[in-house]
Amino acid sequence: MDITTPRVNSSLLPDFIGQVVRISGKLISVQDDAVIESTDGGQITVLRIPDSLIGSEPFLEVIGKVENETTVREMSTTNFGENYDLSLAQAVVEISNNPAFRTARNPCF
């Protein structure tokens, strides 16, 4: 995927409706759609694509289009395995969304 995707969490989703974002989290449930726990502890519903990789491992990163305040439509997923530090991922979200660290050349950190 060759587009810039800001790293967000559940509390930032409302600011990115209609945009493509990147979300790290832990899988809570998966059926037709999936629910993940975002880095800030909030829950996000992921509308899965037909060949989705969601469900094979507990920690993952979803790139998708924000549909509404709580829902993302999956475009691609990367599985992160059994061990992933969500608190460290949350720190990256906070830093990358801090205006003091943004530049025109590096909008997403």
Sequence and secondary structure as in RCSB ss.txt:
>XXXX:A:sequence
MDITTPRVNSSLLPDFIGQVVRISGKLISVQDDAVIESTDGGQITVLRIPDSLIGSEPFLEVIGKVENETTVREM
STTNFGENYDLSLAQAVVEISNNPAFRTARNPCF
>XXXX:A:secstr
  S   B  GGGGGGGTTSEEEEEEEEEEESSSEEEEETTS EEEEE  TT  TTSSSEEEEEEEEEETTEEEEE
EEEEEES   HHHHHHHHHHHT GGG  SS TT 
